[in-house]
Amino acid sequence: MPGQTPQPIIIVRRNKGHGGHHGGAWKVAYADFVTAMLSLFIVLWLSSSSEQVKKAVGGYFVDPTGKGKEAGNGLKGVGSETLSIRKDDMSSLKEKLAQAVKNSTSLQKIKEHVVFTVTGEGLRVELLEGEGSTFFESASSHPTALGKDLLKKLAEEIGKLPNRVTMEGHTDSRPYRGGAEYSNWELSSDRANAARRWMQQTGMRDDQVTQVRGFADQSLRVPDHPEDGTNRRVTLVIMYQSSQSPDAPATKTPPAAPGRSSSPPAGAQKAPVATSVAKNSAGAGSVVAPRGTAVARPGKFSPGKAP
């Protein structure tokens, strides 16, 4: 209103002081919370892991330095079971098997005839014959004393693994001189089958071998020299462990649609089976690939010159 003096603006400033120092007690509580959460996650992970993983983890707390019983894949821990050998562990297995052969005093003469190679299907262990009869008697599938010692050493190590194994037999290109009914096909198959029998008797499980193959001279190690002695060999292939559990249930075939028959039409031929089974003298079956390979026929031997 006219004639009134304006009121002065008053600003009140208050000093707000901070409270006293609370210390670091909250850090201790937060650390306890994080530790409890970490422990919970470890328990949840172990509860969903396999029995083998639980033993391997428990082995660390029992023997932190890793000086206890070693697992077959180079990992250390306790317990007789081993972890699955996959691609990342195959190099460690190669070194372990090679060291086992080198440490054996009885195998010093033939250690150069054992070749370890990591391939796309697994670890290949090749037993090369050379010019003499190193692992098998001449023109026979009977292993020599050195051959039995080496196969036993390998069987003891491979038997600790869950991995499957394939056995292969190979010869050179020189024809077998034991008669028309027995050739390099039978000799290569019989040698692979004889190696399988001896290894299963000395440490390898009965269900560990999935195939026994005989290649004769169709897969030469030295193609430029088909009669070279190193073409005569027996090969063990330690297959990579599949990510799928062997105990997983098989996939069920969906039922046929109504009005349709699940049986093939009349006159239709079934697809040929890719493998055949040959029974050895003990009655156990050996799976043998038919294309480029021979069916194993153990127990039939003929004397003659080694191919």
KOLFI-554395 format. One record per residue (C-alpha): x, y, z; residue in one letter. Coordinates in pm, whole numbers, padded with zeros to 5 digits. Each point is the difference from the previous one (the first is absolute). Example, Ala and Ser with C-alpha at 12.3 -4.5 7.8 and 13.67 -1.06 7.14 Angstrom:
BEGIN
<r><c1>01230</c1><c2>-00450</c2><c3>00780</c3><type>A</type></r>
<r><c1>00137</c1><c2>00344</c2><c3>-00066</c3><type>S</type></r>
! end
This chain:
BEGIN
<r><c1>00000</c1><c2>00000</c2><c3>00000</c3><type>M</type></r>
<r><c1>00122</c1><c2>00353</c2><c3>-00063</c3><type>P</type></r>
<r><c1>00196</c1><c2>00145</c2><c3>00286</c3><type>G</type></r>
<r><c1>00099</c1><c2>-00341</c2><c3>00149</c3><type>Q</type></r>
<r><c1>00366</c1><c2>-00086</c2><c3>00031</c3><type>T</type></r>
<r><c1>00105</c1><c2>-00340</c2><c3>-00140</c3><type>P</type></r>
<r><c1>00078</c1><c2>-00273</c2><c3>00252</c3><type>Q</type></r>
<r><c1>00362</c1><c2>-00114</c2><c3>-00001</c3><type>P</type></r>
<r><c1>00069</c1><c2>-00358</c2><c3>-00117</c3><type>I</type></r>
<r><c1>00155</c1><c2>-00203</c2><c3>00277</c3><type>I</type></r>
<r><c1>00203</c1><c2>-00311</c2><c3>-00092</c3><type>I</type></r>
<r><c1>00065</c1><c2>-00241</c2><c3>00282</c3><type>V</type></r>
<r><c1>00307</c1><c2>-00223</c2><c3>-00044</c3><type>R</type></r>
<r><c1>00038</c1><c2>-00296</c2><c3>00232</c3><type>R</type></r>
<r><c1>00318</c1><c2>-00198</c2><c3>00024</c3><type>N</type></r>
<r><c1>-00074</c1><c2>-00374</c2><c3>-00017</c3><type>K</type></r>
<r><c1>00272</c1><c2>-00198</c2><c3>00172</c3><type>G</type></r>
<r><c1>00080</c1><c2>-00363</c2><c3>-00091</c3><type>H</type></r>
<r><c1>-00055</c1><c2>-00274</c2><c3>00251</c3><type>G</type></r>
<r><c1>00281</c1><c2>-00177</c2><c3>00171</c3><type>G</type></r>
<r><c1>00220</c1><c2>-00254</c2><c3>-00180</c3><type>H</type></r>
<r><c1>-00173</c1><c2>-00340</c2><c3>-00029</c3><type>H</type></r>
<r><c1>00314</c1><c2>-00208</c2><c3>-00061</c3><type>G</type></r>
<r><c1>00039</c1><c2>-00295</c2><c3>-00245</c3><type>G</type></r>
<r><c1>-00239</c1><c2>-00245</c2><c3>00157</c3><type>A</type></r>
<r><c1>-00212</c1><c2>-00004</c2><c3>-00315</c3><type>W</type></r>
<r><c1>00295</c1><c2>-00133</c2><c3>-00201</c3><type>K</type></r>
<r><c1>00026</c1><c2>-00302</c2><c3>00223</c3><type>V</type></r>
<r><c1>-00372</c1><c2>-00071</c2><c3>-00036</c3><type>A</type></r>
<r><c1>00022</c1><c2>00039</c2><c3>-00380</c3><type>Y</type></r>
<r><c1>00299</c1><c2>-00237</c2><c3>-00018</c3><type>A</type></r>
<r><c1>-00193</c1><c2>-00259</c2><c3>00201</c3><type>D</type></r>
<r><c1>-00294</c1><c2>00035</c2><c3>-00239</c3><type>F</type></r>
<r><c1>00217</c1><c2>-00047</c2><c3>-00310</c3><type>V</type></r>
<r><c1>00171</c1><c2>-00304</c2><c3>00156</c3><type>T</type></r>
<r><c1>-00336</c1><c2>-00156</c2><c3>00082</c3><type>A</type></r>
<r><c1>-00125</c1><c2>00055</c2><c3>-00357</c3><type>M</type></r>
<r><c1>00320</c1><c2>-00153</c2><c3>-00146</c3><type>L</type></r>
<r><c1>-00039</c1><c2>-00303</c2><c3>00224</c3><type>S</type></r>
<r><c1>-00361</c1><c2>-00039</c2><c3>-00110</c3><type>L</type></r>
<r><c1>00092</c1><c2>00006</c2><c3>-00369</c3><type>F</type></r>
<r><c1>00276</c1><c2>-00259</c2><c3>00055</c3><type>I</type></r>
<r><c1>-00243</c1><c2>-00230</c2><c3>00180</c3><type>V</type></r>
<r><c1>-00257</c1><c2>00038</c2><c3>-00279</c3><type>L</type></r>
<r><c1>00264</c1><c2>-00076</c2><c3>-00264</c3><type>W</type></r>
<r><c1>00130</c1><c2>-00308</c2><c3>00180</c3><type>L</type></r>
<r><c1>-00350</c1><c2>-00133</c2><c3>00062</c3><type>S</type></r>
<r><c1>-00064</c1><c2>-00003</c2><c3>-00375</c3><type>S</type></r>
<r><c1>00343</c1><c2>-00143</c2><c3>-00095</c3><type>S</type></r>
<r><c1>00086</c1><c2>-00364</c2><c3>-00063</c3><type>S</type></r>
<r><c1>00153</c1><c2>-00227</c2><c3>00259</c3><type>E</type></r>
<r><c1>00337</c1><c2>00015</c2><c3>-00175</c3><type>Q</type></r>
<r><c1>00014</c1><c2>00380</c2><c3>00021</c3><type>V</type></r>
<r><c1>-00091</c1><c2>-00011</c2><c3>00369</c3><type>K</type></r>
<r><c1>00287</c1><c2>-00241</c2><c3>00069</c3><type>K</type></r>
<r><c1>00242</c1><c2>00215</c2><c3>-00197</c3><type>A</type></r>
<r><c1>-00099</c1><c2>00314</c2><c3>00193</c3><type>V</type></r>
<r><c1>00012</c1><c2>-00186</c2><c3>00329</c3><type>G</type></r>
<r><c1>00344</c1><c2>-00131</c2><c3>-00090</c3><type>G</type></r>
<r><c1>00137</c1><c2>00354</c2><c3>-00002</c3><type>Y</type></r>
<r><c1>-00100</c1><c2>00060</c2><c3>00361</c3><type>F</type></r>
<r><c1>00142</c1><c2>-00337</c2><c3>00106</c3><type>V</type></r>
<r><c1>00325</c1><c2>00048</c2><c3>-00195</c3><type>D</type></r>
<r><c1>00045</c1><c2>00369</c2><c3>-00106</c3><type>P</type></r>
<r><c1>00355</c1><c2>-00055</c2><c3>-00128</c3><type>T</type></r>
<r><c1>-00119</c1><c2>-00254</c2><c3>-00258</c3><type>G</type></r>
<r><c1>00247</c1><c2>-00270</c2><c3>00107</c3><type>K</type></r>
<r><c1>-00270</c1><c2>-00258</c2><c3>00050</c3><type>G</type></r>
<r><c1>-00131</c1><c2>-00253</c2><c3>-00246</c3><type>K</type></r>
<r><c1>-00004</c1><c2>00144</c2><c3>-00350</c3><type>E</type></r>
<r><c1>-00298</c1><c2>-00028</c2><c3>-00229</c3><type>A</type></r>
<r><c1>00044</c1><c2>-00149</c2><c3>-00344</c3><type>G</type></r>
<r><c1>-00032</c1><c2>00334</c2><c3>-00181</c3><type>N</type></r>
<r><c1>00285</c1><c2>00170</c2><c3>00185</c3><type>G</type></r>
<r><c1>-00223</c1><c2>00167</c2><c3>00256</c3><type>L</type></r>
<r><c1>00090</c1><c2>-00068</c2><c3>00361</c3><type>K</type></r>
<r><c1>-00225</c1><c2>-00105</c2><c3>00284</c3><type>G</type></r>
<r><c1>-00115</c1><c2>-00305</c2><c3>00188</c3><type>V</type></r>
<r><c1>-00231</c1><c2>-00282</c2><c3>-00093</c3><type>G</type></r>
<r><c1>00031</c1><c2>-00275</c2><c3>-00256</c3><type>S</type></r>
<r><c1>-00236</c1><c2>00157</c2><c3>-00253</c3><type>E</type></r>
<r><c1>00115</c1><c2>00255</c2><c3>-00256</c3><type>T</type></r>
<r><c1>-00155</c1><c2>00289</c2><c3>-00182</c3><type>L</type></r>
<r><c1>-00103</c1><c2>-00026</c2><c3>-00362</c3><type>S</type></r>
<r><c1>00284</c1><c2>00043</c2><c3>-00251</c3><type>I</type></r>
<r><c1>-00104</c1><c2>00266</c2><c3>-00246</c3><type>R</type></r>
<r><c1>00194</c1><c2>00191</c2><c3>-00265</c3><type>K</type></r>
<r><c1>00159</c1><c2>00236</c2><c3>00252</c3><type>D</type></r>
<r><c1>00133</c1><c2>-00293</c2><c3>00208</c3><type>D</type></r>
<r><c1>00120</c1><c2>-00226</c2><c3>-00283</c3><type>M</type></r>
<r><c1>00349</c1><c2>00156</c2><c3>-00014</c3><type>S</type></r>
<r><c1>00043</c1><c2>-00067</c2><c3>00373</c3><type>S</type></r>
<r><c1>-00105</c1><c2>-00362</c2><c3>-00053</c3><type>L</type></r>
<r><c1>00251</c1><c2>-00030</c2><c3>-00286</c3><type>K</type></r>
<r><c1>00283</c1><c2>00117</c2><c3>00226</c3><type>E</type></r>
<r><c1>-00114</c1><c2>-00231</c2><c3>00282</c3><type>K</type></r>
<r><c1>-00005</c1><c2>-00312</c2><c3>-00220</c3><type>L</type></r>
<r><c1>00332</c1><c2>00088</c2><c3>-00165</c3><type>A</type></r>
<r><c1>00160</c1><c2>00049</c2><c3>00341</c3><type>Q</type></r>
<r><c1>-00136</c1><c2>-00334</c2><c3>00123</c3><type>A</type></r>
<r><c1>00169</c1><c2>-00175</c2><c3>-00295</c3><type>V</type></r>
<r><c1>00330</c1><c2>00184</c2><c3>00055</c3><type>K</type></r>
<r><c1>00006</c1><c2>-00082</c2><c3>00371</c3><type>N</type></r>
<r><c1>-00032</c1><c2>-00375</c2><c3>-00065</c3><type>S</type></r>
<r><c1>00345</c1><c2>-00160</c2><c3>-00009</c3><type>T</type></r>
<r><c1>-00125</c1><c2>-00301</c2><c3>-00196</c3><type>S</type></r>
<r><c1>-00132</c1><c2>00222</c2><c3>-00280</c3><type>L</type></r>
<r><c1>00313</c1><c2>00207</c2><c3>-00062</c3><type>Q</type></r>
<r><c1>00084</c1><c2>-00199</c2><c3>-00314</c3><type>K</type></r>
<r><c1>-00333</c1><c2>00063</c2><c3>-00169</c3><type>I</type></r>
<r><c1>-00100</c1><c2>00345</c2><c3>00124</c3><type>K</type></r>
<r><c1>00097</c1><c2>00148</c2><c3>-00339</c3><type>E</type></r>
<r><c1>-00258</c1><c2>-00228</c2><c3>-00164</c3><type>H</type></r>
<r><c1>-00289</c1><c2>00158</c2><c3>00194</c3><type>V</type></r>
<r><c1>-00141</c1><c2>00320</c2><c3>-00153</c3><type>V</type></r>
<r><c1>-00262</c1><c2>00221</c2><c3>00167</c3><type>F</type></r>
<r><c1>-00200</c1><c2>00241</c2><c3>-00217</c3><type>T</type></r>
<r><c1>-00297</c1><c2>00222</c2><c3>00089</c3><type>V</type></r>
<r><c1>-00246</c1><c2>-00002</c2><c3>-00292</c3><type>T</type></r>
<r><c1>-00353</c1><c2>00117</c2><c3>-00069</c3><type>G</type></r>
<r><c1>-00153</c1><c2>-00324</c2><c3>00132</c3><type>E</type></r>
<r><c1>00218</c1><c2>-00039</c2><c3>00308</c3><type>G</type></r>
<r><c1>00346</c1><c2>-00116</c2><c3>00109</c3><type>L</type></r>
<r><c1>00159</c1><c2>-00253</c2><c3>-00237</c3><type>R</type></r>
<r><c1>00255</c1><c2>-00239</c2><c3>00151</c3><type>V</type></r>
<r><c1>00186</c1><c2>-00180</c2><c3>-00280</c3><type>E</type></r>
<r><c1>00211</c1><c2>-00309</c2><c3>00066</c3><type>L</type></r>
<r><c1>00238</c1><c2>-00016</c2><c3>-00296</c3><type>L</type></r>
<r><c1>00151</c1><c2>-00338</c2><c3>-00086</c3><type>E</type></r>
<r><c1>00310</c1><c2>00114</c2><c3>-00189</c3><type>G</type></r>
<r><c1>00223</c1><c2>-00249</c2><c3>-00180</c3><type>E</type></r>
<r><c1>-00013</c1><c2>-00267</c2><c3>00270</c3><type>G</type></r>
<r><c1>-00277</c1><c2>-00162</c2><c3>00199</c3><type>S</type></r>
<r><c1>-00034</c1><c2>00262</c2><c3>00272</c3><type>T</type></r>
<r><c1>-00352</c1><c2>-00042</c2><c3>00135</c3><type>F</type></r>
<r><c1>-00130</c1><c2>-00313</c2><c3>-00180</c3><type>F</type></r>
<r><c1>00159</c1><c2>-00322</c2><c3>-00110</c3><type>E</type></r>
<r><c1>00080</c1><c2>-00032</c2><c3>-00369</c3><type>S</type></r>
<r><c1>-00307</c1><c2>-00075</c2><c3>-00214</c3><type>A</type></r>
<r><c1>-00209</c1><c2>-00050</c2><c3>00314</c3><type>S</type></r>
<r><c1>-00238</c1><c2>00188</c2><c3>00224</c3><type>S</type></r>
<r><c1>00171</c1><c2>-00124</c2><c3>00318</c3><type>H</type></r>
<r><c1>00158</c1><c2>00293</c2><c3>00189</c3><type>P</type></r>
<r><c1>00366</c1><c2>-00022</c2><c3>00097</c3><type>T</type></r>
<r><c1>00118</c1><c2>00038</c2><c3>00360</c3><type>A</type></r>
<r><c1>00086</c1><c2>00367</c2><c3>-00061</c3><type>L</type></r>
<r><c1>-00334</c1><c2>00049</c2><c3>-00171</c3><type>G</type></r>
<r><c1>-00186</c1><c2>-00141</c2><c3>00300</c3><type>K</type></r>
<r><c1>00196</c1><c2>00222</c2><c3>00241</c3><type>D</type></r>
<r><c1>-00081</c1><c2>00313</c2><c3>-00199</c3><type>L</type></r>
<r><c1>-00368</c1><c2>-00088</c2><c3>-00048</c3><type>L</type></r>
<r><c1>-00031</c1><c2>-00071</c2><c3>00372</c3><type>K</type></r>
<r><c1>00156</c1><c2>00335</c2><c3>00089</c3><type>K</type></r>
<r><c1>-00239</c1><c2>00182</c2><c3>-00233</c3><type>L</type></r>
<r><c1>-00299</c1><c2>-00201</c2><c3>00124</c3><type>A</type></r>
<r><c1>00071</c1><c2>00096</c2><c3>00361</c3><type>E</type></r>
<r><c1>-00005</c1><c2>00371</c2><c3>-00087</c3><type>E</type></r>
<r><c1>-00285</c1><c2>-00005</c2><c3>-00254</c3><type>I</type></r>
<r><c1>-00216</c1><c2>-00213</c2><c3>00229</c3><type>G</type></r>
<r><c1>-00020</c1><c2>00294</c2><c3>00242</c3><type>K</type></r>
<r><c1>-00169</c1><c2>00217</c2><c3>-00263</c3><type>L</type></r>
<r><c1>-00370</c1><c2>00015</c2><c3>-00086</c3><type>P</type></r>
<r><c1>00084</c1><c2>00048</c2><c3>-00369</c3><type>N</type></r>
<r><c1>-00080</c1><c2>-00259</c2><c3>-00267</c3><type>R</type></r>
<r><c1>00276</c1><c2>-00164</c2><c3>-00204</c3><type>V</type></r>
<r><c1>00023</c1><c2>-00119</c2><c3>-00360</c3><type>T</type></r>
<r><c1>00256</c1><c2>-00265</c2><c3>-00103</c3><type>M</type></r>
<r><c1>00152</c1><c2>-00008</c2><c3>-00349</c3><type>E</type></r>
<r><c1>00229</c1><c2>-00246</c2><c3>-00177</c3><type>G</type></r>
<r><c1>00216</c1><c2>00083</c2><c3>-00304</c3><type>H</type></r>
<r><c1>00247</c1><c2>-00187</c2><c3>-00223</c3><type>T</type></r>
<r><c1>00237</c1><c2>00093</c2><c3>-00280</c3><type>D</type></r>
<r><c1>-00058</c1><c2>-00080</c2><c3>-00367</c3><type>S</type></r>
<r><c1>00196</c1><c2>-00324</c2><c3>-00010</c3><type>R</type></r>
<r><c1>-00246</c1><c2>-00288</c2><c3>-00055</c3><type>P</type></r>
<r><c1>-00050</c1><c2>-00251</c2><c3>00277</c3><type>Y</type></r>
<r><c1>00145</c1><c2>-00338</c2><c3>-00093</c3><type>R</type></r>
<r><c1>-00212</c1><c2>-00217</c2><c3>00222</c3><type>G</type></r>
<r><c1>-00260</c1><c2>-00116</c2><c3>-00247</c3><type>G</type></r>
<r><c1>-00288</c1><c2>00139</c2><c3>-00201</c3><type>A</type></r>
<r><c1>-00245</c1><c2>-00017</c2><c3>00290</c3><type>E</type></r>
<r><c1>00210</c1><c2>00220</c2><c3>00228</c3><type>Y</type></r>
<r><c1>00125</c1><c2>00340</c2><c3>-00117</c3><type>S</type></r>
<r><c1>00108</c1><c2>00336</c2><c3>00131</c3><type>N</type></r>
<r><c1>-00363</c1><c2>00078</c2><c3>00073</c3><type>W</type></r>
<r><c1>-00029</c1><c2>-00283</c2><c3>00250</c3><type>E</type></r>
<r><c1>00347</c1><c2>00064</c2><c3>00144</c3><type>L</type></r>
<r><c1>-00065</c1><c2>00369</c2><c3>00066</c3><type>S</type></r>
<r><c1>-00337</c1><c2>-00074</c2><c3>00160</c3><type>S</type></r>
<r><c1>00136</c1><c2>-00285</c2><c3>00212</c3><type>D</type></r>
<r><c1>00288</c1><c2>00209</c2><c3>00132</c3><type>R</type></r>
<r><c1>-00233</c1><c2>00282</c2><c3>00102</c3><type>A</type></r>
<r><c1>-00236</c1><c2>-00251</c2><c3>00162</c3><type>N</type></r>
<r><c1>00287</c1><c2>-00176</c2><c3>00181</c3><type>A</type></r>
<r><c1>00117</c1><c2>00335</c2><c3>00138</c3><type>A</type></r>
<r><c1>-00355</c1><c2>00069</c2><c3>00119</c3><type>R</type></r>
<r><c1>-00026</c1><c2>-00334</c2><c3>00180</c3><type>R</type></r>
<r><c1>00332</c1><c2>00043</c2><c3>00180</c3><type>W</type></r>
<r><c1>-00071</c1><c2>00359</c2><c3>00104</c3><type>M</type></r>
<r><c1>-00342</c1><c2>-00091</c2><c3>00136</c3><type>Q</type></r>
<r><c1>00163</c1><c2>-00277</c2><c3>00204</c3><type>Q</type></r>
<r><c1>00262</c1><c2>00235</c2><c3>00147</c3><type>T</type></r>
<r><c1>-00185</c1><c2>00319</c2><c3>00092</c3><type>G</type></r>
<r><c1>-00237</c1><c2>00128</c2><c3>-00265</c3><type>M</type></r>
<r><c1>-00374</c1><c2>-00036</c2><c3>00058</c3><type>R</type></r>
<r><c1>-00200</c1><c2>-00247</c2><c3>-00208</c3><type>D</type></r>
<r><c1>-00242</c1><c2>00270</c2><c3>-00119</c3><type>D</type></r>
<r><c1>00272</c1><c2>00254</c2><c3>-00087</c3><type>Q</type></r>
<r><c1>00079</c1><c2>-00121</c2><c3>-00354</c3><type>V</type></r>
<r><c1>-00268</c1><c2>00096</c2><c3>-00250</c3><type>T</type></r>
<r><c1>00157</c1><c2>-00112</c2><c3>-00330</c3><type>Q</type></r>
<r><c1>00270</c1><c2>-00235</c2><c3>-00129</c3><type>V</type></r>
<r><c1>00108</c1><c2>00088</c2><c3>-00354</c3><type>R</type></r>
<r><c1>00225</c1><c2>-00178</c2><c3>-00248</c3><type>G</type></r>
<r><c1>00134</c1><c2>00215</c2><c3>-00286</c3><type>F</type></r>
<r><c1>00259</c1><c2>-00235</c2><c3>-00158</c3><type>A</type></r>
<r><c1>00216</c1><c2>00227</c2><c3>-00223</c3><type>D</type></r>
<r><c1>-00277</c1><c2>00248</c2><c3>-00085</c3><type>Q</type></r>
<r><c1>00116</c1><c2>00267</c2><c3>00248</c3><type>S</type></r>
<r><c1>00379</c1><c2>00009</c2><c3>-00029</c3><type>L</type></r>
<r><c1>00197</c1><c2>00216</c2><c3>00240</c3><type>R</type></r>
<r><c1>00269</c1><c2>00054</c2><c3>-00266</c3><type>V</type></r>
<r><c1>-00188</c1><c2>-00001</c2><c3>-00333</c3><type>P</type></r>
<r><c1>00318</c1><c2>00065</c2><c3>-00203</c3><type>D</type></r>
<r><c1>00153</c1><c2>-00320</c2><c3>00139</c3><type>H</type></r>
<r><c1>-00283</c1><c2>-00254</c2><c3>00019</c3><type>P</type></r>
<r><c1>00231</c1><c2>-00280</c2><c3>00117</c3><type>E</type></r>
<r><c1>00157</c1><c2>00202</c2><c3>00281</c3><type>D</type></r>
<r><c1>-00007</c1><c2>-00179</c2><c3>00335</c3><type>G</type></r>
<r><c1>-00166</c1><c2>00289</c2><c3>00184</c3><type>T</type></r>
<r><c1>-00315</c1><c2>-00059</c2><c3>-00205</c3><type>N</type></r>
<r><c1>-00053</c1><c2>-00312</c2><c3>00213</c3><type>R</type></r>
<r><c1>-00153</c1><c2>00138</c2><c3>00316</c3><type>R</type></r>
<r><c1>-00281</c1><c2>-00021</c2><c3>00252</c3><type>V</type></r>
<r><c1>-00167</c1><c2>00328</c2><c3>00090</c3><type>T</type></r>
<r><c1>-00205</c1><c2>00093</c2><c3>00306</c3><type>L</type></r>
<r><c1>-00228</c1><c2>00301</c2><c3>-00036</c3><type>V</type></r>
<r><c1>-00113</c1><c2>00148</c2><c3>00333</c3><type>I</type></r>
<r><c1>-00315</c1><c2>00183</c2><c3>-00104</c3><type>M</type></r>
<r><c1>-00101</c1><c2>00340</c2><c3>00134</c3><type>Y</type></r>
<r><c1>-00256</c1><c2>-00019</c2><c3>00277</c3><type>Q</type></r>
<r><c1>-00346</c1><c2>00097</c2><c3>-00125</c3><type>S</type></r>
<r><c1>-00176</c1><c2>00286</c2><c3>00178</c3><type>S</type></r>
<r><c1>-00314</c1><c2>-00213</c2><c3>00018</c3><type>Q</type></r>
<r><c1>-00015</c1><c2>-00233</c2><c3>00297</c3><type>S</type></r>
<r><c1>00014</c1><c2>-00369</c2><c3>-00094</c3><type>P</type></r>
<r><c1>-00287</c1><c2>-00064</c2><c3>00238</c3><type>D</type></r>
<r><c1>-00225</c1><c2>00248</c2><c3>-00176</c3><type>A</type></r>
<r><c1>-00327</c1><c2>-00155</c2><c3>-00114</c3><type>P</type></r>
<r><c1>-00032</c1><c2>-00080</c2><c3>-00365</c3><type>A</type></r>
<r><c1>-00219</c1><c2>00218</c2><c3>-00217</c3><type>T</type></r>
<r><c1>-00337</c1><c2>-00156</c2><c3>-00050</c3><type>K</type></r>
<r><c1>-00141</c1><c2>-00038</c2><c3>-00348</c3><type>T</type></r>
<r><c1>-00325</c1><c2>00193</c2><c3>-00041</c3><type>P</type></r>
<r><c1>-00304</c1><c2>-00217</c2><c3>-00068</c3><type>P</type></r>
<r><c1>-00115</c1><c2>-00035</c2><c3>-00358</c3><type>A</type></r>
<r><c1>-00281</c1><c2>00220</c2><c3>-00120</c3><type>A</type></r>
<r><c1>-00346</c1><c2>-00157</c2><c3>-00005</c3><type>P</type></r>
<r><c1>-00066</c1><c2>-00195</c2><c3>-00316</c3><type>G</type></r>
<r><c1>00371</c1><c2>-00039</c2><c3>-00080</c3><type>R</type></r>
<r><c1>00198</c1><c2>-00316</c2><c3>00059</c3><type>S</type></r>
<r><c1>00343</c1><c2>00025</c2><c3>00159</c3><type>S</type></r>
<r><c1>00124</c1><c2>-00311</c2><c3>-00186</c3><type>S</type></r>
<r><c1>00175</c1><c2>00046</c2><c3>-00338</c3><type>P</type></r>
<r><c1>-00202</c1><c2>-00073</c2><c3>-00315</c3><type>P</type></r>
<r><c1>00011</c1><c2>-00346</c2><c3>-00148</c3><type>A</type></r>
<r><c1>00304</c1><c2>-00064</c2><c3>-00216</c3><type>G</type></r>
<r><c1>00200</c1><c2>00284</c2><c3>00153</c3><type>A</type></r>
<r><c1>00350</c1><c2>-00089</c2><c3>00116</c3><type>Q</type></r>
<r><c1>00145</c1><c2>00117</c2><c3>00328</c3><type>K</type></r>
<r><c1>00304</c1><c2>00226</c2><c3>-00002</c3><type>A</type></r>
<r><c1>00325</c1><c2>-00197</c2><c3>00036</c3><type>P</type></r>
<r><c1>00154</c1><c2>-00003</c2><c3>00346</c3><type>V</type></r>
<r><c1>00326</c1><c2>00199</c2><c3>00014</c3><type>A</type></r>
<r><c1>00176</c1><c2>-00240</c2><c3>00236</c3><type>T</type></r>
<r><c1>00010</c1><c2>-00373</c2><c3>00056</c3><type>S</type></r>
<r><c1>00068</c1><c2>-00201</c2><c3>00316</c3><type>V</type></r>
<r><c1>00247</c1><c2>-00284</c2><c3>00028</c3><type>A</type></r>
<r><c1>00017</c1><c2>-00220</c2><c3>00311</c3><type>K</type></r>
<r><c1>00333</c1><c2>-00096</c2><c3>00144</c3><type>N</type></r>
<r><c1>00087</c1><c2>-00325</c2><c3>00169</c3><type>S</type></r>
<r><c1>-00126</c1><c2>00129</c2><c3>00337</c3><type>A</type></r>
<r><c1>-00335</c1><c2>00087</c2><c3>-00149</c3><type>G</type></r>
<r><c1>00044</c1><c2>00379</c2><c3>00021</c3><type>A</type></r>
<r><c1>-00106</c1><c2>00200</c2><c3>-00304</c3><type>G</type></r>
<r><c1>00241</c1><c2>00231</c2><c3>-00186</c3><type>S</type></r>
<r><c1>-00145</c1><c2>00266</c2><c3>-00226</c3><type>V</type></r>
<r><c1>00183</c1><c2>00012</c2><c3>-00332</c3><type>V</type></r>
<r><c1>-00052</c1><c2>00253</c2><c3>-00279</c3><type>A</type></r>
<r><c1>-00073</c1><c2>-00173</c2><c3>-00332</c3><type>P</type></r>
<r><c1>00102</c1><c2>00265</c2><c3>-00253</c3><type>R</type></r>
<r><c1>00377</c1><c2>-00006</c2><c3>-00039</c3><type>G</type></r>
<r><c1>00031</c1><c2>-00224</c2><c3>00305</c3><type>T</type></r>
<r><c1>-00018</c1><c2>-00367</c2><c3>00083</c3><type>A</type></r>
<r><c1>-00205</c1><c2>-00197</c2><c3>00250</c3><type>V</type></r>
<r><c1>00209</c1><c2>-00117</c2><c3>00295</c3><type>A</type></r>
<r><c1>00027</c1><c2>-00378</c2><c3>00012</c3><type>R</type></r>
<r><c1>00205</c1><c2>-00086</c2><c3>00308</c3><type>P</type></r>
<r><c1>00137</c1><c2>-00344</c2><c3>00058</c3><type>G</type></r>
<r><c1>00102</c1><c2>-00073</c2><c3>-00360</c3><type>K</type></r>
<r><c1>00374</c1><c2>00025</c2><c3>-00055</c3><type>F</type></r>
<r><c1>00225</c1><c2>-00129</c2><c3>-00275</c3><type>S</type></r>
<r><c1>00381</c1><c2>-00007</c2><c3>00005</c3><type>P</type></r>
<r><c1>00185</c1><c2>00179</c2><c3>-00271</c3><type>G</type></r>
<r><c1>00207</c1><c2>00301</c2><c3>-00083</c3><type>K</type></r>
<r><c1>-00099</c1><c2>00328</c2><c3>00164</c3><type>A</type></r>
<r><c1>-00151</c1><c2>00247</c2><c3>-00245</c3><type>P</type></r>
! end
